[in-house]
Amino acid sequence: MELKIYNPQADGFLKAIDWNFEELKEEITKKSSDYLNLVYSDDQIKDAKQDRANLRKLVTALENKRKEIKKEIMVPYDDFASKEKELVEIINGAIENIDTQVKGYEEGKRQEKLTKVKEIYKECIGDLGRTVPFDKIFKESWLNVSTTLKSIKEEIITIREKIDGDLKIINAENSPYVYEMKEEYLKDFDLMAAMAKKQQLEDTAKKKALYEEQKMKEAEERERQR
């Protein structure tokens, strides 16, 4: 299946438009040079307007001829382009049919793999299943053909061990804010964020205690004065 151009042949396409460019260029350059150096007096403004009108007419004539030539040249191209697009639409119809089937097959394989990944998750996550839901650690890249089930299993085990270790660290904290630390940690499994939360709550508690102490002193002072 091959597109063949019968007419014109490779050496038959229009290579250049033959016209009196150099002749016109020389004449127009000379005439324009005269106008560029010309200074009109107040009495010659009428002549200036006429010269401007004549030059604009020349520009219009040149532009109209350019558009006319372009239109003539584009006639065979536009016809070819229209027919070529018609062929492309026919081919794209076939491509779309095949593409739909290919995507359907690939999506089916992804769903099969997703089921296997969920099974691996249940096998590896252990007691952390309720704390670490599947959707929280799932990665779309796991469903790629190039990602093996073995590597997914290893990654889930690594995630489990990290989270398990981090929770042990949090539980070992001698702090009244362990619950809040866990809540913060389970958002993104970020131990540093959990520690920062603890620091924030402790700072807030200190400020609150100082504030309440100050208010109590003020109340006692008012009472003493009474």
Secondary structure, 3 states (H helix, E strand, C coil): CCCCCCCCCCCCCCCCCCCCHHHHHHHHHHHHHHHHCCCCCHHHHHHHHHHHHHHHHHHHHHHHHHHHHHHHHHHHHHHHHHHHHHHHHHHHHHHHHHHHHHHHHHHHHHHHHHHHHHHHHHHHHHHHCCCCCHHHHCCHHHHCCCCCHHHHHHHHHHHHHHHHHHHHHHHCCCCCCHHHHHHHHHHHCCHHHHHHHHHHHHHHHHHHHHHHHHHHHHHHHHHHHC
